[in-house]
Amino acid sequence: MISKYLIWTSVLIMNLLMFSSCLNSTDEGELDYSPDAQIYSFSMASRADTTNVLSTTVFTIDQVNGKIFNKKPLPYKFHVDSVVLNIRGASTFSPFTNVSIELLPEYTISWSQSDSINVSRLNRITTTAPDGKNKKTYQFQLNIYQQDPYILSWKKVSESYFPQEVSQQKTVAFNDFFITYYIANETINAKASPIGDAKSWTSATLSGLPPTTQLSTMTVAENDIFVIEEDSTLFKSSDGVSWTQVTTEFPIVAIYGVFPSATKGDILAIINDNGILKLAETDDFTNLQIMELSSGVNLSDLPVKDFTATQIESTTSFGIRYIAIAGGIRADNSYNSDIWILQEKDSKIFELNSKKPGTISLDGSSIFFYDEKPYLLLASSENNILLYSGNNGTEWKTTEENQALPSDFDYRKNATVITENDNIWIFGGVSKAQVQITDVWKGRLNKFDLN
């Protein structure tokens, strides 16, 4: 039998050898400490920040230039007196040996995790690596909007850019151009301007469109423009100039636009199936898929002419992909006073409730999507106003004074509104005297100029 004393003696000797090895390592400087002084994680919070803006703010750490800053500015007039910083290096197991904070004017303190500091005075952060030698300094910048980012600025871009004696007009954005189609002397004409310009207009010679075309039905879908003639005949163009008739299985009554989707969207339209109106989806109208309706959708209540429609598509939620429809006239010639929010799911069309203020009229309104929100351009009794929805069309409210239309914006109905590259473009419309207006206005949120 092996003596138990021999076993314990062996264990004791091994421990002594390991302890001696550690001592020798320390003495000889062989225990390595990280020379990395870089900050890899930075955030801040404040008790005064009741809306948790700071705690959700993303800070960029520029290791090359030694800067820490927030790319997205904090809200206009945001202010807190003191904040608590959260600074982390490469590993929580090898923390910085020292972090010093330089406050303006010329005041430096040694920082600890629980310290509160005046963020408006924070200038530089210097870290010392775990090896006690290497250091790195970061310039700090807290970006806050210095002007109201939600001011909507307007200016008139063009005036009288086509003959005023017209009976209809409609503008589309297509193939890098704004194209305004208009009917004068029973002939359809067009003028085009580069998108983003709307000042220099050139005439275009059209072919293939009859004078009975309903310009209000003109819809851009993928690589074509579609428009409906009075007898529900469909025409299309791939260049905006040359038009051809499209043979369809059923007469096309109305086109609502393209359902937004991750890949290719489908065009939503109303067809006439032997006197019965039905909703259908299609890629190019050569094939029509008749859609099943949910119990909440009453097709007879949907407008079929003189309406406007827009896509509602969230960049943060995949499920928010709708078509919104406002105003217009129903098939029985009654007025549509509702805002329709339609969604396609599993080959079925669903309606989402939309609550607008009960006193407003949608007659001659224009709906559009801008800054992640649907807007409505409305004609009140004396002037035009803007409404918006902060919850994807479910509820609506009038914009604040900072987004009001300018005083020299002439009253109008049935204007075309197009959004592109952070701009809102308003084309024409019909005056109180039922005269076609021939001007172009451009609107832009202040925050897009501040970035």
C-alpha positions in Angstrom: 0.0 0.0 0.0 1.2 3.5 -0.9 1.6 5.6 2.2 -1.0 8.4 2.5 1.9 10.5 3.8 3.7 10.1 0.5 0.7 11.3 -1.5 0.3 14.4 0.6 4.0 15.1 0.4 3.8 15.0 -3.4 0.9 17.4 -3.6 2.7 19.8 -1.3 5.9 19.7 -3.4 3.9 20.4 -6.6 2.1 23.4 -5.1 5.4 24.8 -3.9 6.9 24.4 -7.3 3.9 26.2 -9.0 4.0 29.0 -6.5 7.7 29.4 -7.0 7.2 29.5 -10.8 4.6 32.3 -10.4 6.9 34.3 -8.2 9.8 33.9 -10.7 7.4 35.0 -13.5 6.4 38.1 -11.7 9.9 38.9 -10.7 11.2 38.5 -14.2 8.3 40.6 -15.7 6.9 37.6 -17.7 3.3 38.3 -16.7 1.8 40.1 -19.7 -0.6 43.0 -19.4 -2.6 44.2 -22.4 -1.1 47.3 -24.2 -4.5 48.1 -25.8 -5.8 51.5 -24.6 -8.6 51.7 -27.1 -12.2 52.3 -26.0 -14.5 49.7 -27.6 -17.8 50.6 -25.9 -19.2 54.0 -24.9 -22.6 55.0 -23.7 -24.1 57.4 -21.2 -27.3 57.9 -19.2 -28.9 60.5 -17.0 -31.6 60.5 -14.4 -32.9 63.8 -15.9 -33.4 62.1 -19.2 -36.9 60.8 -18.6 -37.5 59.8 -22.2 -34.3 57.7 -22.3 -32.9 59.4 -25.3 -29.3 59.3 -24.1 -29.4 55.6 -23.1 -30.5 54.7 -26.6 -28.1 57.0 -28.5 -25.5 55.2 -30.5 -22.0 56.7 -30.3 -19.4 56.2 -33.0 -15.8 55.5 -31.8 -13.4 56.7 -34.5 -10.2 54.8 -33.5 -8.1 56.3 -36.3 -8.8 60.0 -35.6 -9.5 59.6 -31.9 -13.0 60.8 -31.7 -16.3 59.8 -30.0 -19.5 61.3 -31.2 -23.1 60.6 -32.1 -23.9 60.7 -35.8 -27.7 61.2 -35.2 -28.1 64.5 -33.4 -30.1 64.6 -30.1 -33.5 66.3 -30.2 -33.7 70.1 -30.6 -33.3 71.9 -27.2 -32.3 68.6 -25.5 -30.5 69.3 -22.2 -29.3 67.5 -19.1 -26.9 68.8 -16.5 -25.0 65.6 -15.5 -24.5 62.1 -17.0 -22.9 58.8 -15.9 -20.5 57.4 -18.5 -20.1 53.7 -19.3 -16.7 53.1 -20.8 -15.3 49.7 -21.7 -12.1 48.5 -23.2 -11.2 45.3 -25.0 -12.0 43.1 -22.0 -13.7 43.5 -18.6 -11.0 41.2 -17.2 -8.2 43.6 -18.1 -9.6 47.1 -17.4 -7.8 50.3 -18.0 -5.4 51.2 -15.2 -6.6 54.8 -15.4 -9.2 56.9 -17.3 -8.9 60.7 -17.1 -11.6 63.1 -18.1 -10.8 66.6 -19.3 -13.6 69.1 -18.7 -13.8 72.6 -20.1 -12.2 74.9 -19.2 -9.0 73.0 -18.6 -10.0 70.8 -15.7 -8.9 67.1 -15.6 -10.2 64.5 -13.2 -9.6 60.8 -12.7 -12.8 59.0 -13.6 -14.5 56.1 -11.9 -17.6 54.3 -13.1 -20.0 55.9 -10.6 -18.9 59.5 -11.3 -21.4 62.0 -12.6 -20.0 64.7 -15.0 -21.3 67.8 -16.7 -21.7 66.5 -20.3 -21.7 70.0 -21.8 -18.1 70.4 -20.5 -16.8 67.0 -21.5 -13.9 67.6 -23.9 -11.4 64.7 -23.9 -11.1 61.2 -22.6 -7.7 59.6 -22.0 -7.3 56.0 -21.2 -4.2 54.1 -20.0 -3.9 50.5 -21.0 -3.6 47.7 -18.5 0.2 47.6 -19.1 0.3 51.1 -17.4 2.2 52.5 -20.4 0.2 52.9 -23.5 -2.4 55.7 -23.6 -5.0 56.9 -26.1 -6.9 60.2 -26.1 -10.4 60.7 -27.7 -12.0 64.0 -28.5 -15.7 64.0 -27.4 -18.5 65.7 -29.3 -22.2 65.5 -28.3 -24.3 66.5 -31.4 -27.6 68.2 -30.7 -29.9 69.8 -33.2 -29.3 73.6 -32.9 -32.3 74.4 -35.1 -35.7 72.8 -35.2 -35.2 69.8 -37.5 -38.9 69.5 -38.3 -39.4 72.9 -39.9 -40.7 72.3 -43.4 -39.4 74.9 -45.7 -41.2 75.7 -49.0 -40.3 77.5 -52.2 -41.9 78.0 -55.6 -39.7 76.3 -58.2 -41.7 76.9 -61.4 -44.7 78.9 -62.6 -46.8 78.7 -65.8 -44.6 76.0 -67.3 -47.4 74.8 -69.6 -50.5 76.4 -71.2 -53.1 77.3 -68.6 -56.0 76.4 -70.9 -56.0 72.7 -69.9 -58.7 70.4 -68.7 -56.6 67.8 -67.0 -53.1 67.3 -65.7 -51.0 64.7 -63.9 -47.3 64.5 -63.1 -45.3 61.3 -62.5 -41.7 60.6 -61.6 -40.4 58.1 -64.2 -37.0 57.2 -65.7 -35.2 60.1 -63.9 -37.7 62.7 -65.1 -40.7 64.5 -63.9 -43.3 64.2 -66.7 -46.4 66.3 -66.6 -49.2 65.1 -68.9 -52.0 67.6 -69.7 -54.9 67.8 -72.1 -55.3 71.0 -74.1 -57.6 71.4 -77.2 -58.6 67.8 -76.8 -55.0 66.6 -77.3 -52.8 65.0 -74.7 -49.4 66.7 -74.4 -46.4 66.3 -72.1 -43.5 68.2 -70.7 -40.5 66.7 -68.9 -37.8 68.0 -66.5 -35.0 66.1 -64.8 -36.0 64.8 -61.3 -34.8 67.2 -58.7 -34.9 70.2 -61.1 -38.5 71.0 -62.1 -37.3 74.3 -63.6 -36.2 73.5 -67.1 -39.1 71.8 -69.0 -39.0 70.4 -72.6 -42.0 69.3 -74.6 -42.4 65.7 -75.5 -44.4 64.4 -78.5 -46.7 61.6 -77.4 -48.2 58.8 -79.5 -50.9 56.2 -78.8 -53.0 57.9 -76.1 -56.6 58.9 -76.9 -57.9 62.3 -75.7 -60.5 60.4 -73.5 -57.7 59.1 -71.3 -58.2 59.7 -67.6 -54.9 61.3 -66.5 -55.8 61.0 -62.8 -55.4 57.2 -63.2 -51.8 57.4 -64.4 -49.7 55.0 -62.2 -46.0 54.1 -62.2 -45.3 50.5 -61.6 -41.9 48.9 -62.0 -40.6 49.8 -65.5 -43.9 51.0 -67.0 -46.6 53.7 -66.7 -50.2 52.6 -66.9 -53.3 54.7 -67.5 -57.0 53.9 -68.0 -59.2 55.3 -70.8 -62.8 56.2 -70.1 -64.1 52.8 -71.4 -61.7 51.0 -69.0 -59.2 50.2 -71.7 -55.7 50.1 -70.4 -52.6 51.7 -72.0 -49.0 51.4 -71.0 -45.6 53.0 -71.8 -42.1 52.0 -71.0 -40.6 55.4 -72.0 -43.4 57.8 -71.0 -43.8 58.9 -74.7 -44.9 55.9 -76.8 -48.1 54.2 -75.6 -49.7 50.9 -76.5 -53.0 49.3 -75.6 -52.8 46.4 -73.2 -55.1 43.4 -73.8 -56.5 42.4 -70.4 -58.8 39.5 -69.3 -61.2 42.0 -67.6 -61.8 45.7 -68.0 -59.7 47.7 -65.6 -61.7 50.1 -63.5 -59.1 51.5 -61.1 -55.4 51.1 -60.2 -54.3 51.7 -56.6 -50.6 51.2 -57.1 -47.9 48.7 -56.2 -47.9 46.8 -52.8 -44.5 47.4 -51.2 -42.6 44.2 -50.7 -39.0 43.0 -50.0 -38.7 41.8 -53.7 -41.1 42.7 -56.5 -44.4 44.2 -55.6 -47.8 43.4 -57.1 -50.1 46.0 -58.6 -53.5 46.3 -56.9 -56.4 47.1 -59.2 -60.2 46.9 -59.5 -61.6 44.9 -62.4 -65.1 44.5 -63.9 -66.0 40.8 -64.0 -69.3 40.8 -65.9 -70.7 43.8 -64.0 -69.2 42.7 -60.6 -66.3 44.7 -59.3 -63.4 42.7 -57.8 -59.9 43.4 -56.5 -57.1 41.8 -58.4 -53.3 41.7 -58.2 -51.0 41.6 -61.3 -47.4 42.2 -62.4 -48.2 43.7 -65.8 -51.9 43.1 -66.3 -51.3 40.2 -68.7 -52.4 37.9 -65.9 -54.8 39.0 -63.1 -55.2 37.2 -59.8 -58.6 37.9 -58.2 -58.1 38.5 -54.5 -60.2 37.3 -51.6 -61.4 40.0 -49.2 -61.3 39.9 -45.5 -64.7 40.4 -43.7 -63.9 44.1 -43.0 -63.4 45.1 -46.7 -66.6 46.3 -48.5 -65.6 46.8 -52.1 -68.5 49.0 -52.9 -67.1 51.6 -50.4 -63.7 51.9 -52.2 -63.2 54.8 -54.5 -62.7 54.0 -58.2 -61.8 57.5 -59.6 -60.3 60.9 -58.6 -58.6 59.3 -55.6 -55.0 59.4 -54.6 -52.9 56.5 -53.3 -49.5 56.0 -51.8 -47.3 53.2 -50.4 -46.7 53.0 -46.6 -43.5 51.1 -46.0 -41.6 51.1 -42.7 -37.8 50.7 -42.7 -37.9 49.3 -39.2 -40.8 46.9 -39.3 -41.1 44.3 -42.1 -44.9 43.9 -41.4 -45.8 47.5 -42.2 -46.3 47.4 -46.0 -49.6 49.0 -47.0 -51.3 50.9 -49.7 -53.2 54.0 -48.5 -56.1 55.5 -50.5 -57.8 58.8 -49.8 -60.8 60.7 -51.3 -62.3 60.1 -54.7 -65.6 58.8 -56.0 -67.2 55.4 -55.6 -68.7 53.3 -58.3 -72.2 54.6 -57.4 -70.9 58.2 -57.8 -71.0 58.8 -54.1 -68.2 60.6 -52.3 -65.6 58.7 -50.4 -64.9 60.3 -47.1 -62.6 57.6 -45.7 -58.9 56.8 -45.7 -58.3 53.2 -46.7 -55.3 51.3 -45.5 -55.0 48.0 -47.4 -52.6 45.1 -46.7 -52.0 41.9 -48.7 -51.4 38.7 -46.7 -51.6 35.1 -47.9 -53.5 36.2 -51.1 -56.1 38.0 -49.1 -56.7 41.8 -48.8 -57.2 43.2 -45.3 -58.3 46.7 -44.2 -56.7 48.5 -41.3 -58.8 51.1 -39.5 -57.9 54.7 -40.1 -59.4 57.5 -37.9 -59.3 61.0 -39.4 -60.7 64.1 -37.7 -64.4 64.1 -38.3 -64.6 67.7 -39.6 -62.1 67.4 -42.5 -63.0 66.8 -46.1 -61.0 64.5 -48.4 -62.4 66.1 -51.5 -59.5 66.9 -53.8 -57.0 65.6 -51.2 -53.5 64.2 -52.0 -52.0 61.5 -49.9 -48.2 60.9 -49.8 -45.5 59.2 -47.8 -42.6 61.3 -46.4 -40.1 61.1 -43.5 -41.4 57.6 -42.6 -45.0 59.0 -42.2 -48.1 59.3 -44.4 -49.2 62.9 -45.0 -52.4 64.4 -46.5 -52.6 67.7 -48.4 -56.1 68.9 -47.8 -58.2 71.9 -49.1 -60.1 73.5 -46.2 -62.6 76.2 -46.7 -60.0 79.0 -47.2 -56.6 77.4 -47.6 -54.6 74.2 -47.8 -53.4 72.3 -44.7 -51.3 69.3 -44.0 -52.2 66.3 -41.9 -49.9 63.5 -40.9 -50.0 60.2 -39.1 -47.4 59.1 -36.6 -48.7 55.5 -36.5 -48.8 54.5 -40.2 -52.2 55.9 -41.1 -54.2 54.7 -38.1 -54.7 58.1 -36.6 -54.3 61.6 -38.1 -53.5 65.1 -36.8 -52.9 68.5 -38.2 -49.2 69.5 -38.5 -47.8 72.2 -36.2 -47.0 75.7 -37.4 -43.5 74.7 -38.3 -44.8 72.6 -41.1 -47.6 74.9 -42.4 -47.8 75.8 -46.1 -46.5 79.3 -47.0 -49.0 82.2 -47.1 -48.5 82.6 -50.9 -49.4 79.0 -51.6 -52.5 79.3 -53.8 -55.5 77.3 -52.7 -56.0 74.2 -54.8 -57.5 70.7 -55.0 -56.3 67.6 -56.9 -52.6 68.5 -56.8 -50.0 65.9 -57.6 -47.6 65.3 -54.8 -44.4 63.3 -55.3 -41.6 62.6 -52.8 -38.0 62.0 -53.8 -34.6 62.4 -52.2 -36.0 63.9 -49.0 -38.0 66.5 -50.9 -41.8 67.0 -51.4 -42.9 68.2 -54.8 -46.4 69.7 -55.4 -47.5 70.0 -59.0 -50.4 72.0 -60.1 -54.0 71.4 -59.0 -57.4 73.1 -59.5 -58.2 76.5 -58.1 -61.5 77.6 -56.5 -62.4 79.0 -59.9 -62.0 75.5 -61.4 -58.9 76.7 -63.3 -55.8 74.4 -63.7 -52.9 75.8 -61.7 -49.5 75.6 -63.4 -46.8 75.9 -60.8 -44.4 73.6 -58.9 -43.6 73.8 -55.2 -40.7 72.1 -53.3 -40.8 71.3 -49.6 -38.0 69.9 -47.4 -37.5 69.2 -43.7 -34.8 71.2 -42.0 -33.2 68.0 -40.6 -32.2 66.8 -44.1 -30.2 69.9 -44.6 -28.6 69.8 -41.1 -27.2 66.2 -41.6 
